[in-house]
Amino acid sequence: TLDKVHEESFSNILTKVEIEKSKELICVVMNNNDVIIFNKTNFRKIRQYSLKQYNSSAITDVCFGNNGDWLIIAFKLNQIIIIDLISSIMIENMIFTKSPLSVSVSPNNIYF
């Protein structure tokens, strides 16, 4: 049998989970556009962002930058934002003519 390591209850529906290996972070996306960052080692909540203020549409994808310092978030309504996790500041806001379906980062952080 498996032992329970951690239990967390959420008031909304979990829609996406992303894991960042080098800094041992877990990003959890909720259906109300809340994004919660946990430490993978001890499952402590590090950051929580309520992103309805940036875009009320659904989050389509999320990924970490290669060094784990950025969180890149794509929204259904034509927007991608980048949040610096250390300072908790939005450092980029990009608007597109089409909806971004997914985001990823190249090994050298140049393109995503």
C-alpha positions in Angstrom: 0.0 0.0 0.0 1.0 3.6 -0.6 1.4 6.0 2.3 -0.3 9.4 2.1 2.4 12.0 1.9 0.3 15.1 1.8 -3.4 16.1 1.6 -4.6 19.3 0.2 -8.2 20.3 -0.4 -9.3 22.8 -3.0 -12.5 24.7 -3.3 -12.4 24.7 -7.1 -11.7 22.2 -9.8 -8.0 21.4 -10.6 -7.5 21.7 -14.3 -3.7 21.4 -14.8 -0.6 20.4 -13.0 3.0 21.3 -14.1 6.2 20.1 -12.4 9.5 22.0 -12.5 12.3 19.5 -11.7 15.4 21.6 -11.0 13.8 23.8 -8.2 11.3 21.1 -7.2 8.2 23.2 -7.8 4.6 22.1 -8.6 2.2 24.4 -10.3 -1.5 23.7 -9.9 -4.1 25.6 -12.0 -7.7 25.8 -10.9 -10.8 26.4 -13.0 -11.2 29.9 -11.5 -7.8 31.0 -12.8 -6.1 30.6 -9.4 -2.5 29.4 -9.8 -0.8 27.8 -6.8 2.9 27.0 -6.5 4.0 24.3 -4.1 7.4 23.1 -3.0 7.6 19.5 -4.2 9.8 18.4 -1.3 7.5 19.4 1.6 4.3 20.4 -0.3 4.2 23.8 1.3 2.4 26.5 -0.6 5.0 29.0 -1.9 2.8 31.4 -4.0 -0.8 31.8 -5.0 -1.9 34.0 -7.9 -5.5 35.0 -8.7 -5.3 35.7 -12.4 -8.9 36.8 -13.2 -7.6 40.4 -13.1 -5.4 39.7 -16.2 -7.8 37.5 -18.2 -11.2 36.1 -17.3 -10.9 33.3 -19.9 -9.7 29.8 -19.1 -6.0 29.1 -18.8 -5.1 26.8 -21.6 -1.5 25.9 -20.6 1.3 26.8 -18.2 5.0 26.0 -18.0 8.0 27.0 -16.1 11.1 28.8 -17.6 14.2 26.6 -17.8 15.7 27.9 -14.6 12.4 27.7 -12.7 12.3 31.5 -12.1 9.4 32.2 -14.5 5.9 31.0 -14.9 4.4 31.3 -18.4 0.7 31.2 -18.7 -1.5 31.0 -21.8 -5.1 32.1 -21.8 -7.9 31.0 -24.1 -8.6 34.6 -25.1 -5.4 35.5 -27.0 -3.0 36.3 -24.2 0.2 35.0 -22.6 1.7 36.4 -19.5 5.0 35.7 -17.8 5.4 36.0 -14.0 8.7 36.2 -12.3 8.3 33.8 -9.4 11.0 35.4 -7.2 9.5 38.9 -7.2 5.9 37.8 -8.0 5.7 40.5 -10.7 4.2 40.1 -14.2 7.2 40.8 -16.5 5.5 40.3 -19.8 2.0 40.6 -21.3 1.5 39.5 -24.9 -1.7 39.7 -26.9 -2.2 37.5 -30.0 -4.8 37.4 -32.8 -5.3 33.7 -32.2 -5.7 31.7 -29.0 -2.5 30.1 -27.7 -3.1 26.5 -27.2 0.2 25.6 -25.4 3.5 27.1 -24.2 6.9 25.7 -23.8 10.5 26.9 -23.4 13.5 26.0 -25.5 16.7 24.8 -23.7 18.3 28.2 -24.0 15.2 30.2 -23.0 15.1 32.1 -26.3 11.8 31.0 -27.8 8.6 29.8 -26.2 
